[in-house]
């Protein structure tokens, strides 16, 4: 699924665009150690964690897109790190549950 499709399905806005970003599975979670252990390569992370550490975890886990829920703003340092590391960010007004349902065509990540 393309970045544009993720944004459309979640009624979100692309805050950090990474040209050609595509995902093949989805993971929802806020405990970043859990995300590192379970989210897959080329995945989308559905979360409320809007801080710099989220980018570090995504880089280590190979996550390509973050969907930040409840309309939480993207801090400047997070946006800069995401651009540098090639991680796209979508902000949606939806809850995590609603965002996960909107992306339910994607399989869950399995490690």
N, C-alpha and C positions, 0 to 999 in steps of 0.2 A: 504494500500500500504506500502510495506517495505521501510526502509531507502535506501537499495541498489537500489530499483526500482526508488525512487525519484532521486537519483544521476544519474542513467543511463538515465532516461528520460530528465533530464535537462543538460546532458553532463557535469555534475559537479563532483567534487571530495569531498569525505567525509573527512572533516577536524577534526571533533569530532565525534567519533563513539560511539553510545550507543547500546549495544547488544540488539536485539529484538525490536528496535524502529519501530513502525508502526503508520500510520496516517489514519484517516477516512474522513477528509475533508480538504479544503484548504482555506487560506485567504491571500490576498495580500494587503500590506499597509506599510506606513512608519511613520505615526503619532501614536506613541505608546499608547496614551490614547484611540485612536480609536481601536487599536488592542485589548486592554484589554476589551473593551466593546463588541466586535463582534467576535473575533476568538474563536473557540470552543475547547473543550477538545480533546486531541489526534489529533490535527491538525498539518498542516505544514504552517508556515508563510513564505511568499515570500516577501523579503524586500531588501533594500540597507543599512539598519541600522546595522552597524558592530561595536557595542560598548557594554559595560557592561550592560547598562540599558535594552538592548534588552533581555538579559537573565533573568533579574528580572521580566520583563513583561511576558515572556514565562512561567516562573515558576508559577506566579499568575494565568495565564489563562489556564494552562494545555497544552500548546503547546509542542509537542514532537520533532519537527524538524524545523530548520530554514534553508531556502535557501537564501543565500546572493548572490545578482545579480551583474553583471558587473565585476566579478572577484575581488571584493574588498577583501583585506586580513583580516584574523581574528586576532585581537590583542591578545597577550598572556593572558592578564587578562580576556578577553572574553572567550577564550578557556578553561582556568582553571575553571571559573565559570560554564560554560556549562557542563564540566565533573562532577563537584561537584553536579550540580542540575539535571543531567540526561537529558540534552537537546542536541540532535544531531545537527551538523552543516554541511551543504553542501555548497560549493562555486561553482557557475556556471558563465560562461562567458556571459550567456544570459541576456537580459533585463528582467524586471519584467513581461512585457506583454508576451514575448516569453516563460518565465518559467511557467507562469500561463497556457498558451496554452499547454505546454508540460505535464502539470499535470491535464489537463481538464477532465480526467476520474474520478477524485475526485469531489464529490459534494461541493458546497460552504458551509462554516460554517454558521450555523444559531443558534442564541441565543435567 
